[in-house]
């Protein structure tokens, strides 16, 4: 049913860290530990990068830390967030040692670059862009190529070789899909969009006002031009990158966090002590309100997930389960679609606890280590499709249960007439046993 790939897949952060944790902890605790490590890595990266750029800690690292709670995290791209933290730490150390290489530092940085590549491909992409850009600025300053410049680019070579091996294996460029103007605009806001777009709008207005007040009371401004230009290059790559590449969606938006962080970290400005204190306090306050809103949604959905895991006990061990999930399209206007999309993956708890098979398991070649031997056919049913137009014969012949979420009355009645309703709960979940 499944194959285990042995390849240098650039998307393995959780695949490497979680299995050892699972030997000690339950899957939910192991997942929370991984997320905690991810956020600590990101926070440490912001601090170290600010220190490497300015030679001492900078208060700008504190607001940058909140960028870890961006839309990519809310959509579940945890390997990307982990890789982003790895990028920040690796780039910070590379900046620190780039003019005084020795064997020890070369091995350390090379190991970190390779680990960043394995965590997520975007992390290695950011490192490649920043290493080359800063080296070019160093070349312009020195007016000649030095040994340190050459050595500084050596850590990029092993991941390039690994990527070549990966592309000869399960790696695929896939279909390139370019974003729309509206898509670019929405993706440019991934650092602030959460589950509540109204709250996000208020927070954006407050932050813009804070920036205006801070700029008005600014006493001095220093700019690290090499870092600023590098951040702008990442911003240009956001505009130039397709939205889908290497079979991964949202590729263009992944350039936004490093672009913004580098742009902010390139600045060092002074304001009056009173203005600086209140501006930072207000920024942290609105950021904590946003974080509290996110945590509220997580806690609410955690209860719904727990009830679902309990419902999965109605599945026979090793059963085949076909999900039918109707998501409310109107929720897109309010940001709630992110939390509902998690439901697509909830069924995987039954794979863990009941050893069930589901065609929605994320076993995509080129994306993960555990893949389907033969990818199953799965059609995402929608409310607009009448029940009598669905190929139920295929579903009934190949699956034992139907796991449904918020199906409409016509689907519910159709299935009740042909299957046994095993369980239904107030949240809109239903389990049907296919009659044999």
C-alpha positions in Angstrom: 0.0 0.0 0.0 2.8 2.4 0.9 6.4 2.9 -0.2 9.2 4.4 1.9 11.5 6.6 -0.2 15.2 7.0 0.6 16.0 10.4 -1.0 17.2 13.8 0.0 13.7 15.3 -0.1 13.8 19.0 0.8 10.8 18.9 3.0 11.7 16.6 5.9 11.8 18.7 9.1 9.0 17.0 10.9 9.9 13.6 9.3 13.3 13.7 11.0 12.3 15.2 14.4 8.9 13.7 15.1 9.7 9.9 14.9 12.1 9.9 17.8 9.6 11.9 19.8 6.8 9.4 19.0 8.8 6.7 20.8 8.3 8.6 24.0 5.1 10.8 23.5 1.6 10.5 22.1 1.3 11.9 18.5 -0.4 15.1 19.8 2.2 15.8 22.4 5.0 15.1 19.8 3.4 17.5 17.4 3.2 20.2 20.0 6.9 19.7 20.9 7.8 20.0 17.3 5.9 23.2 16.9 7.5 24.6 20.1 11.0 23.8 18.7 10.0 25.5 15.5 8.9 28.7 17.2 12.0 28.8 19.4 14.2 28.3 16.3 12.5 31.2 14.6 12.8 33.4 17.7 16.5 32.6 18.1 17.0 33.3 14.4 15.5 36.8 14.7 17.8 37.6 17.6 21.0 36.2 16.1 20.3 37.9 12.7 19.8 41.3 14.3 23.0 40.8 16.4 25.0 39.7 13.3 23.8 42.7 11.2 24.3 45.4 13.9 27.0 43.9 16.1 24.7 44.0 19.1 21.1 43.0 20.0 18.4 45.0 18.3 14.9 45.6 19.6 13.6 45.0 16.1 14.0 41.3 16.7 11.1 41.3 19.2 8.4 42.4 16.7 9.9 40.1 14.0 9.3 37.1 16.3 5.6 37.6 15.9 6.0 37.0 12.1 6.2 33.3 12.9 2.5 33.2 13.3 1.8 33.9 9.6 -0.7 32.4 7.2 1.7 29.7 6.2 1.7 28.4 9.7 -2.1 28.6 9.9 -2.4 26.6 6.7 -0.2 24.0 8.2 3.1 24.5 6.4 5.2 23.7 9.5 8.2 22.5 7.6 8.4 25.9 5.9 8.3 27.7 9.2 10.9 25.4 10.7 13.0 26.0 7.6 12.6 29.7 7.9 14.0 29.6 11.4 16.9 27.5 10.2 17.5 30.0 7.4 17.6 32.9 9.9 20.1 31.2 12.2 22.3 29.9 9.3 22.4 33.3 7.6 23.2 35.1 10.9 26.2 32.8 11.5 27.3 33.0 7.9 27.3 36.8 8.1 29.3 36.6 11.3 32.0 34.3 9.9 32.1 35.2 6.2 35.3 37.2 6.4 37.2 34.8 8.7 36.7 31.3 7.5 38.5 28.3 8.9 37.9 24.5 8.7 35.7 24.4 11.8 33.4 27.3 10.7 33.2 26.0 7.2 32.0 22.6 8.4 29.5 24.1 10.8 28.0 26.4 8.3 27.9 23.7 5.6 26.1 21.4 8.0 23.6 24.1 8.8 23.0 24.8 5.2 22.4 21.2 4.4 20.1 20.8 7.4 18.2 23.9 6.1 17.8 22.2 2.7 16.4 19.0 4.2 14.0 21.1 6.4 12.5 22.8 3.4 13.5 23.8 -0.1 12.5 27.4 0.4 15.0 27.7 3.3 17.9 26.7 0.9 16.6 29.1 -1.7 16.7 32.0 0.7 20.2 31.0 1.7 21.3 30.8 -1.9 19.9 34.3 -2.7 21.3 35.9 0.4 24.8 34.3 0.2 25.2 35.4 -3.4 23.8 38.9 -2.9 26.0 39.7 0.2 29.1 38.2 -1.5 28.4 40.4 -4.5 28.3 43.5 -2.2 31.6 42.3 -0.6 33.1 42.1 -4.0 32.0 45.6 -4.9 33.6 46.8 -1.6 36.9 44.9 -2.0 37.0 45.4 -5.8 38.4 41.9 -6.2 37.5 38.3 -5.5 39.0 37.1 -2.2 39.5 33.6 -0.8 36.8 34.2 1.9 34.2 35.0 -0.8 34.9 31.7 -2.6 34.9 29.7 0.7 31.7 31.4 1.7 29.8 29.9 -1.2 31.1 26.4 -0.8 28.3 25.5 1.8 25.8 25.8 -1.1 27.4 23.0 -3.1 26.3 19.8 -1.1 22.6 20.8 -1.2 22.8 21.5 -4.9 24.1 18.0 -5.5 21.4 16.6 -3.2 18.8 18.5 -5.1 20.0 17.1 -8.3 19.7 13.6 -6.9 16.2 14.4 -5.7 15.1 15.7 -9.1 16.4 12.5 -10.7 14.2 10.6 -8.2 10.8 11.6 -7.1 11.3 15.4 -7.6 9.1 17.1 -10.2 8.9 20.7 -11.3 5.2 20.1 -11.9 2.9 22.5 -13.6 3.8 26.1 -13.2 0.7 28.2 -12.2 1.1 32.0 -12.1 -0.8 34.0 -9.6 -3.4 36.7 -10.3 -2.9 40.3 -9.3 -5.5 39.8 -6.6 -3.6 36.6 -5.5 -0.3 38.6 -5.2 -2.0 41.2 -3.2 -3.5 38.7 -0.7 -0.2 36.7 -0.5 1.7 39.9 0.3 -0.4 40.1 3.5 0.5 36.7 4.8 2.3 38.2 7.8 -0.9 39.7 9.2 -3.8 37.6 7.9 -5.2 35.2 10.4 -8.7 33.7 11.0 -10.4 37.0 11.4 -10.0 39.4 8.5 -11.8 42.2 10.3 -9.4 42.0 13.3 -6.5 41.8 10.8 -7.7 45.0 9.1 -7.8 46.9 12.4 -4.4 45.7 13.4 -2.9 46.7 10.0 -4.4 50.2 10.5 -2.9 50.5 14.0 0.5 49.3 12.8 0.5 51.8 9.9 -0.3 54.6 12.3 2.5 53.4 14.6 4.9 53.6 11.7 3.8 57.1 10.8 4.2 58.3 14.3 7.6 56.6 14.7 8.8 58.1 11.4 7.6 61.6 12.5 9.6 61.4 15.7 12.7 59.8 14.2 16.0 61.4 15.3 18.4 59.4 13.2 18.4 56.5 10.7 21.2 54.1 9.7 20.8 51.7 6.9 22.8 48.5 6.2 22.4 48.8 2.4 23.6 45.3 1.6 21.0 43.7 3.8 18.3 46.1 2.6 18.9 45.4 -1.0 19.0 41.7 -0.3 15.6 42.0 1.4 14.3 43.9 -1.7 15.6 41.1 -4.0 13.6 38.6 -2.0 10.6 40.9 -2.5 11.2 41.0 -6.3 11.4 37.2 -6.3 7.9 37.2 -4.6 6.6 39.1 -7.6 8.4 36.9 -10.1 7.8 33.5 -8.6 4.8 31.3 -9.7 2.2 30.5 -7.1 2.7 26.8 -7.8 6.0 25.2 -8.6 7.6 21.8 -7.6 4.0 20.7 -7.1 3.7 23.1 -4.1 1.1 25.8 -3.7 1.7 29.2 -2.2 5.4 29.3 -3.4 5.4 33.0 -4.1 4.1 34.0 -0.7 7.0 32.2 1.0 9.4 35.0 0.0 7.4 37.6 2.0 8.6 36.7 5.6 12.4 36.7 4.9 12.0 39.8 2.6 10.2 41.8 5.4 12.5 40.6 8.2 15.7 41.5 6.3 14.3 44.9 5.3 13.4 45.7 8.9 16.7 44.3 10.2 18.7 46.5 7.8 17.4 49.6 9.6 18.7 51.1 12.8 16.9 54.3 13.9 16.5 56.4 17.0 13.4 58.0 18.4 12.7 59.8 21.6 12.7 57.4 24.5 9.0 58.0 25.3 7.8 57.5 21.7 9.9 54.4 21.3 8.6 52.9 24.5 4.9 53.5 23.8 5.3 52.5 20.1 6.9 49.1 21.0 4.3 48.6 23.8 1.4 49.2 21.5 2.8 47.0 18.7 3.3 44.1 21.2 -0.2 44.7 22.5 -1.9 44.4 19.1 0.3 41.5 18.2 -0.7 39.7 21.4 -4.4 40.4 20.6 -3.9 38.8 17.2 -2.1 35.9 18.8 -4.9 35.5 21.4 -7.4 35.4 18.5 -5.4 32.6 16.8 -5.1 30.6 20.0 -8.8 30.9 20.7 -9.6 29.3 17.3 -7.0 26.6 18.0 -8.5 25.8 21.4 -12.0 25.7 19.9 -11.0 23.4 17.1 -9.0 21.2 19.4 -12.2 20.3 21.2 -13.9 19.5 17.8 -10.9 17.4 16.8 -11.0 15.5 20.1 -14.6 14.6 19.6 -13.7 13.4 16.1 -10.9 11.1 17.3 -13.4 9.6 19.7 -15.9 9.0 16.8 -13.2 7.2 14.9 -13.5 4.3 17.4 -16.5 3.3 15.3 -14.2 2.3 12.5 -13.1 -1.3 12.3 -9.4 -1.6 12.6 -7.8 -1.4 9.1 -11.0 -0.2 7.4 -11.0 1.8 4.2 -12.6 5.3 4.7 -13.7 7.7 2.0 -14.0 11.4 3.2 -16.8 13.6 1.9 -16.2 17.2 3.1 -18.3 20.2 2.2 -16.5 23.4 3.1 -18.4 26.7 3.3 -17.1 29.0 0.5 -18.6 32.1 2.2 -16.1 31.7 5.1 -13.3 32.8 2.7 -14.5 36.4 3.2 -13.9 36.2 6.9 -10.7 34.1 7.1 -12.4 31.1 8.7 -11.6 28.9 5.7 -8.2 28.2 7.1 -9.5 26.6 10.2 -12.1 24.5 8.3 -9.5 23.3 5.8 -7.8 21.5 8.7 -10.8 19.1 8.6 -9.3 17.5 5.4 -6.4 16.2 7.6 -8.4 15.2 10.7 -9.1 11.8 9.2 -5.4 10.9 9.5 -5.9 10.5 13.2 -7.9 7.3 12.3 -4.9 6.1 10.3 -2.8 6.5 13.5 -5.2 5.1 16.0 -7.3 2.7 13.9 -4.9 1.9 11.1 -7.5 2.9 8.5 -6.8 3.7 4.8 -7.9 7.0 3.3 -7.3 8.4 -0.2 -6.6 11.8 1.2 -3.4 10.8 3.0 -0.7 13.2 2.0 1.5 10.6 0.3 2.6 12.7 -2.6 5.9 11.7 -4.3 8.5 14.4 -4.1 6.9 15.9 -1.0 7.2 13.2 1.8 9.1 10.0 2.6 6.0 7.8 2.9 4.1 7.6 -0.3 1.3 5.5 -2.0 2.6 2.6 -4.1 -0.3 3.5 -6.4 -2.1 6.8 -5.8 -5.8 6.2 -5.2 -8.5 7.9 -7.1 -10.2 10.6 -5.0 -12.9 13.1 -6.1 -13.6 16.0 -3.8 -17.3 16.1 -3.8 -19.1 19.5 -3.6 -22.6 20.6 -2.7 -23.1 21.8 -6.3 -22.8 18.2 -7.6 -26.1 16.3 -7.3 -25.8 13.0 -5.5 -27.1 11.0 -8.5 -24.2 12.2 -10.6 -21.6 10.8 -8.3 -19.9 7.5 -9.2 -21.1 5.7 -6.0 -20.4 2.3 -7.4 -16.7 3.0 -7.4 -16.8 4.3 -3.8 -19.0 1.6 -2.5 -16.9 -1.1 -4.1 -13.6 0.1 -2.7 -14.4 1.5 0.7 -16.0 0.4 4.0 -17.0 3.7 5.5 -18.0 7.2 4.5 -16.8 10.0 6.8 -18.8 13.1 6.1 -18.7 16.8 7.2 -21.5 19.2 6.7 -23.0 17.4 3.8 -26.4 18.9 2.6 -29.8 17.3 3.1 -29.9 15.7 -0.3 -26.6 13.9 0.2 -27.5 12.9 3.8 -30.8 11.4 2.7 -29.2 9.7 -0.3 -26.7 8.0 1.9 -29.2 7.1 4.6 -31.2 5.3 2.0 -28.2 3.2 0.9 -25.9 3.0 3.9 -26.1 2.5 7.6 -25.7 5.7 9.7 -23.3 4.7 12.4 -22.8 8.0 14.2 -23.6 11.7 13.8 -22.6 14.6 16.0 -23.8 18.3 16.5 -20.7 19.6 14.7 -21.9 18.2 11.3 -19.8 15.0 11.2 -21.4 11.7 10.1 -20.1 8.2 9.7 -21.9 5.8 7.3 -21.2 2.1 7.0 -21.3 1.0 3.4 -23.7 -2.0 3.1 -21.9 -5.1 1.9 
